Amino acid sequence: MSKADKIFVAMCEDIINNGTTTEGQKVRPHWEDGSAAYTIKQFGVCNRYDLREEFPALTLRRTALKSAMDEVLWIYQRKSNNIHDLKSHIWDEWADETGSIGKAYGYQIGVKSHYPEGDFDQMDKVLYDLRNTPFSRRIMTNTYVFADLSEMNLYPCAYSVTYNVTQRAGDERPTLNIVLNQRSQDVLAANNWNVCQYAILLMMVAQTVGMVPGQLVHMIADAHIYDRHVDIVRELISRPQHPAPRVSLNPEVTDFYAFTTDDLLVEGYEHGPQVKNIPIAV
């Protein structure tokens, strides 16, 4: 059975059974009808996935892997903050009349900074460092830029990725691992979406620099289930679980900026029915 399913079920059970509620507190999110969107939350959740064992896709329901990859490409490859460059409509609610979500996500990845080695944007510096100083402990991206928060239509949720390389004696190639830090996560709507996104990002970067994709450690400061999602989550985690799908990338692509969603290869993805019409708090 999929290890991602087991991790997800255990996390949801822990939140529902042992979490704390924000009911009655002053909260920013609200439902479409204007009422406050309260949550049951757990602080400091850490989930670990190893891509050398299997790809971390849920089988309880289908995760749209190519759409998830497209959003990763939007942020880290296209370095865009405009929804017209994105195929899905996830960000439509936060876009202005021009399609911009402000100085968020891809905008920050594309900002260039000066280093002793030259001028790089965040993603180009990651690729440069992994090729030239792979065992550095300073390889990361960060989109939570305080000076620009007032010009972001939504503060970044998943905001930093730290890259770390390991190599055991006898390993033919180094292993690339990442830590994804997330300040807040709507577990039903976004958990496996984010996990699969950053698993794909890890695979893309590893293939670009000639490494093996290894561990994805996902740190969530506030992992929450909204009040109107609890019954949906209870039904979801009671479903049968299936083996993880086989997910790989086109081996002929070794340029990070050449990947497209057509290069994502998914085989044997058995899953339960999709959960439809999930209410989203904004």
C-alpha positions as CSV (number, residue, x, y, z in Angstrom):
1,M,0.0,0.0,0.0
2,S,1.1,3.6,-0.6
3,K,3.2,5.0,2.2
4,A,1.8,8.4,1.4
5,D,-1.6,7.1,2.2
6,K,-0.4,5.8,5.6
7,I,1.3,9.1,6.4
8,F,-1.8,11.1,5.3
9,V,-4.2,9.0,7.3
10,A,-2.1,9.1,10.5
11,M,-1.8,12.9,10.2
12,C,-5.5,13.4,9.7
13,E,-6.4,11.1,12.6
14,D,-3.9,13.0,14.8
15,I,-5.4,16.4,13.8
16,I,-9.0,15.3,14.4
17,N,-8.4,13.4,17.6
18,N,-5.6,15.5,19.2
19,G,-5.7,18.9,17.5
20,T,-6.9,22.2,18.9
21,T,-9.7,24.3,17.5
22,T,-9.8,28.0,16.4
23,E,-13.6,28.1,16.9
24,G,-14.5,31.4,18.6
25,Q,-11.2,33.0,17.8
26,K,-10.5,35.9,15.4
27,V,-9.6,34.3,12.1
28,R,-8.9,35.7,8.7
29,P,-10.4,33.0,6.4
30,H,-14.1,32.9,5.6
31,W,-16.5,30.8,3.6
32,E,-18.3,32.0,0.5
33,D,-21.4,32.8,2.6
34,G,-19.3,35.1,4.7
35,S,-19.1,33.0,7.9
36,A,-15.8,32.5,9.7
37,A,-13.8,29.4,8.6
38,Y,-12.6,27.7,11.7
39,T,-10.1,24.9,11.8
40,I,-8.9,21.9,13.9
41,K,-5.1,22.2,13.8
42,Q,-1.9,20.5,14.8
43,F,1.3,22.4,15.3
44,G,4.7,21.3,13.9
45,V,3.9,18.4,11.7
46,C,6.8,16.7,10.0
47,N,6.3,14.1,7.3
48,R,9.2,12.3,5.5
49,Y,9.0,10.7,2.1
50,D,11.8,8.8,0.3
51,L,11.5,8.9,-3.5
52,R,14.0,6.0,-3.7
53,E,11.3,3.8,-2.3
54,E,8.2,5.1,-4.1
55,F,6.5,8.3,-5.4
56,P,4.4,9.9,-2.6
57,A,1.0,10.1,-4.4
58,L,-2.2,9.4,-2.5
59,T,-4.3,6.5,-3.8
60,L,-7.3,7.3,-1.5
61,R,-8.1,9.8,-4.3
62,R,-6.3,10.9,-7.4
63,T,-3.8,13.8,-7.3
64,A,-3.6,15.6,-10.6
65,L,0.1,15.1,-11.1
66,K,0.5,16.9,-14.4
67,S,-1.4,19.9,-13.1
68,A,0.7,19.8,-9.9
69,M,3.9,19.8,-12.1
70,D,2.5,22.7,-14.2
71,E,2.3,24.8,-11.0
72,V,5.9,23.9,-10.1
73,L,7.0,24.9,-13.6
74,W,5.0,28.2,-13.2
75,I,6.9,29.1,-10.1
76,Y,10.4,27.7,-10.5
77,Q,10.9,27.5,-14.3
78,R,8.7,30.2,-15.8
79,K,9.1,32.3,-12.6
80,S,5.7,33.8,-13.2
81,N,3.2,35.5,-10.9
82,N,0.5,35.7,-13.6
83,I,-2.3,33.2,-13.8
84,H,-2.4,33.5,-17.6
85,D,0.8,31.5,-17.6
86,L,-0.8,28.7,-15.6
87,K,-3.2,26.0,-17.0
88,S,-5.1,25.4,-13.8
89,H,-7.4,27.9,-12.1
90,I,-6.3,27.4,-8.5
91,W,-5.0,31.0,-8.2
92,D,-7.8,32.8,-9.9
93,E,-9.4,34.0,-6.6
94,W,-6.1,35.9,-5.7
95,A,-5.4,37.4,-9.1
96,D,-6.1,41.0,-10.0
97,E,-7.7,42.2,-13.3
98,T,-4.4,41.7,-15.1
99,G,-4.0,38.1,-13.8
100,S,-1.2,39.0,-11.4
101,I,-1.0,37.6,-7.8
102,G,1.5,40.4,-6.9
103,K,5.1,40.0,-5.9
104,A,4.5,36.4,-4.8
105,Y,6.0,32.9,-5.6
106,G,7.4,33.0,-9.1
107,Y,8.1,36.7,-8.9
108,Q,10.4,36.1,-5.9
109,I,12.2,33.1,-7.5
110,G,13.0,35.3,-10.5
111,V,14.5,38.2,-8.5
112,K,18.3,38.4,-9.1
113,S,20.8,39.0,-6.3
114,H,24.5,39.6,-6.4
115,Y,27.0,36.9,-5.2
116,P,30.8,36.6,-5.4
117,E,30.2,34.3,-8.4
118,G,28.0,36.7,-10.2
119,D,24.3,37.7,-10.4
120,F,21.7,34.9,-10.2
121,D,18.0,34.5,-9.5
122,Q,17.1,32.0,-6.8
123,M,16.6,28.9,-9.0
124,D,19.6,29.6,-11.1
125,K,21.7,29.9,-8.0
126,V,20.4,26.6,-6.7
127,L,21.4,24.9,-9.9
128,Y,24.8,26.6,-10.0
129,D,25.6,25.6,-6.4
130,L,24.5,22.0,-6.8
131,R,26.9,21.7,-9.8
132,N,29.8,23.5,-8.2
133,T,29.6,23.2,-4.4
134,P,27.0,20.4,-4.0
135,F,27.9,19.7,-0.3
136,S,27.2,23.3,0.7
137,R,24.7,23.8,3.4
138,R,23.5,27.1,2.0
139,I,21.5,26.0,-1.0
140,M,17.9,27.1,-0.8
141,T,15.1,29.2,-2.2
142,N,12.8,31.5,-0.1
143,T,9.7,33.3,-1.3
144,Y,8.6,34.8,2.1
145,V,10.2,38.3,1.6
146,F,8.9,40.6,4.3
147,A,9.6,43.8,2.3
148,D,7.2,42.6,-0.4
149,L,4.4,41.0,1.6
150,S,2.2,44.1,1.3
151,E,2.4,43.7,-2.5
152,M,1.4,40.0,-2.4
153,N,-2.2,39.1,-2.9
154,L,-1.6,36.0,-0.7
155,Y,1.3,35.4,1.6
156,P,3.3,32.3,0.5
157,C,2.2,29.1,2.3
158,A,5.0,26.7,1.1
159,Y,7.7,29.3,1.2
160,S,11.2,27.7,1.4
161,V,13.1,24.8,0.0
162,T,16.5,23.7,1.4
163,Y,18.6,21.4,-0.8
164,N,21.0,19.0,0.9
165,V,23.2,16.4,-0.8
166,T,24.3,13.1,0.8
167,Q,26.5,10.3,-0.5
168,R,27.3,7.0,1.2
169,A,30.5,5.1,0.5
170,G,29.9,3.0,-2.6
171,D,27.1,5.2,-4.0
172,E,27.7,5.7,-7.7
173,R,25.9,9.1,-7.6
174,P,25.1,11.6,-4.8
175,T,21.6,11.8,-3.5
176,L,19.7,15.1,-3.5
177,N,17.2,15.7,-0.6
178,I,15.0,18.7,0.2
179,V,13.3,20.2,3.2
180,L,10.0,22.0,2.3
181,N,8.9,24.5,4.9
182,Q,5.3,25.5,5.0
183,R,3.8,28.0,7.4
184,S,0.2,26.8,6.9
185,Q,-1.7,24.1,5.0
186,D,-5.3,23.2,4.3
187,V,-4.8,19.5,4.6
188,L,-7.7,18.3,2.6
189,A,-7.3,20.7,-0.3
190,A,-3.6,20.9,-0.6
191,N,-1.5,18.4,1.4
192,N,-0.8,15.8,-1.3
193,W,-0.9,18.4,-4.0
194,N,2.1,20.1,-2.3
195,V,3.9,16.9,-1.6
196,C,3.6,15.7,-5.2
197,Q,4.6,19.1,-6.5
198,Y,7.8,19.2,-4.5
199,A,8.6,15.5,-5.2
200,I,8.5,16.4,-8.9
201,L,10.6,19.5,-8.3
202,L,13.1,17.3,-6.5
203,M,13.1,14.8,-9.4
204,M,13.6,17.6,-12.0
205,V,16.5,19.2,-10.1
206,A,18.2,15.9,-9.4
207,Q,18.0,14.8,-13.0
208,T,19.4,18.2,-14.1
209,V,22.5,17.9,-11.9
210,G,23.0,14.2,-12.3
211,M,21.9,13.1,-8.8
212,V,19.5,10.6,-7.4
213,P,16.2,12.1,-6.0
214,G,16.1,11.1,-2.3
215,Q,14.2,12.4,0.7
216,L,11.5,15.0,0.8
217,V,11.0,16.3,4.4
218,H,7.8,18.3,4.7
219,M,7.6,20.7,7.7
220,I,4.2,22.2,8.3
221,A,3.9,24.8,11.1
222,D,0.1,24.8,11.1
223,A,-1.5,21.7,9.6
224,H,-5.3,22.2,9.7
225,I,-8.6,20.7,8.7
226,Y,-11.4,23.2,8.2
227,D,-14.7,22.7,10.1
228,R,-16.6,22.1,6.9
229,H,-14.0,19.5,5.8
230,V,-14.0,17.2,8.8
231,D,-16.7,14.8,7.6
232,I,-15.1,14.7,4.1
233,V,-11.7,13.8,5.6
234,R,-13.3,11.1,7.8
235,E,-14.8,9.5,4.7
236,L,-11.6,9.9,2.7
237,I,-9.2,8.3,5.2
238,S,-11.6,5.3,5.6
239,R,-11.2,4.3,1.9
240,P,-9.2,1.3,0.6
241,Q,-5.5,2.0,-0.1
242,H,-3.6,0.9,-3.2
243,P,0.1,0.5,-4.2
244,A,1.9,3.7,-5.1
245,P,2.0,4.6,-8.8
246,R,5.3,4.5,-10.8
247,V,6.3,8.1,-11.6
248,S,9.4,9.1,-13.6
249,L,10.7,11.8,-15.9
250,N,11.7,11.6,-19.5
251,P,15.4,10.5,-19.1
252,E,16.4,12.5,-22.2
253,V,15.7,15.9,-20.5
254,T,18.7,17.2,-18.5
255,D,18.0,20.9,-18.8
256,F,15.8,22.2,-16.0
257,Y,14.3,24.8,-18.3
258,A,13.4,22.2,-21.0
259,F,11.0,20.1,-18.8
260,T,7.3,20.1,-19.8
261,T,4.4,18.2,-18.3
262,D,4.7,15.8,-21.2
263,D,7.9,14.6,-19.6
264,L,6.1,13.3,-16.5
265,L,5.5,9.6,-16.9
266,V,2.8,8.0,-14.7
267,E,2.1,4.3,-14.7
268,G,-0.2,2.1,-12.6
269,Y,-2.0,4.8,-10.8
270,E,-4.9,3.0,-9.1
271,H,-6.9,5.3,-6.9
272,G,-10.3,5.9,-5.3
273,P,-12.9,8.4,-6.6
274,Q,-12.2,12.1,-6.6
275,V,-13.7,14.3,-3.9
276,K,-15.7,16.9,-5.7
277,N,-17.0,20.3,-4.7
278,I,-14.7,20.8,-1.7
279,P,-15.6,24.2,-0.2
280,I,-12.5,26.4,-0.1
281,A,-12.0,29.1,2.5
282,V,-10.5,32.3,1.3
